[in-house]
Amino acid sequence: MTTFWLSFTNPEATSDKRFLGVAIFDMDESGGELSMAEIIKHANALGMNPGGTVSVQEVFHIPDEHKNKLITDDALLLRLGSRGRKNQN
């Protein structure tokens, strides 16, 4: 299983509304590497796509209790390894 971290943003929104959340979930890549489209479709199927633009990265050591839900809490995201918001102004 591969754990993916999807960050959703709305680049058109004001800086205080730009961040939409993070979805973290596992997908099986035993049949080959998944495309970004497949990963995003999975987020949609799980109901964890708030829209906007998305960046996808593979992550490690995320506790199961934080997977399969949309996370918007900055403090929790920092504890899970986020580098914080790029532009908070």
C-alpha positions in Angstrom: 0.0 0.0 0.0 1.1 3.5 -0.8 0.0 6.5 1.4 -0.9 9.6 -0.6 -1.2 13.2 0.8 -3.4 15.4 -1.4 -3.3 19.2 -0.7 -6.2 21.2 -2.1 -6.1 24.9 -2.7 -8.1 27.6 -4.5 -5.5 29.9 -6.1 -8.3 32.4 -7.0 -9.4 32.9 -3.4 -8.1 35.4 -0.9 -5.2 34.2 1.1 -7.3 33.4 4.2 -9.6 31.2 2.1 -7.0 29.7 -0.3 -6.3 26.5 1.7 -9.1 23.9 1.3 -7.7 20.9 3.1 -5.6 17.8 3.0 -6.8 14.2 2.2 -4.6 11.3 3.3 -5.3 7.8 2.2 -3.8 4.5 1.1 -4.0 2.9 -2.4 -2.7 -0.4 -3.7 0.1 0.1 -6.2 0.9 -3.6 -6.5 -0.4 -3.6 -10.1 1.8 -0.7 -11.0 2.3 3.0 -10.3 -1.0 4.9 -10.2 -1.5 8.1 -12.2 -2.4 11.4 -10.6 -5.8 11.1 -12.3 -6.5 7.7 -10.6 -5.4 9.1 -7.2 -7.7 12.1 -7.5 -10.6 9.9 -8.7 -10.1 7.9 -5.5 -10.3 11.0 -3.4 -13.6 11.9 -5.2 -15.0 8.4 -4.5 -14.1 8.8 -0.8 -15.9 12.2 -0.7 -12.6 14.0 0.1 -12.2 16.4 -2.8 -13.2 19.9 -1.8 -12.3 21.2 -5.3 -9.6 23.7 -6.4 -6.2 22.6 -7.5 -4.5 19.6 -6.0 -0.9 18.5 -5.4 -0.2 14.8 -4.7 2.8 13.3 -2.9 3.6 10.0 -1.3 4.1 10.1 2.5 5.2 7.6 5.2 4.3 6.9 8.8 0.9 8.6 8.9 -1.3 7.0 11.7 -4.4 5.3 10.4 -6.6 7.5 12.6 -5.8 10.5 10.3 -6.5 8.7 7.0 -9.7 8.7 4.9 -10.9 12.1 5.9 -10.4 15.7 4.9 -8.2 17.6 7.3 -8.2 21.3 7.7 -6.7 21.8 11.1 -3.3 23.5 10.7 -1.9 22.3 14.0 -2.7 18.6 13.2 -1.2 19.0 9.7 2.0 20.4 11.2 2.2 17.4 13.6 1.7 15.0 10.6 4.6 16.6 8.7 3.2 19.6 6.8 5.6 22.4 6.2 2.7 24.8 6.8 1.0 27.1 4.4 3.2 28.7 1.8 1.5 32.1 1.8 -0.6 33.0 4.8 -0.7 36.8 4.0 
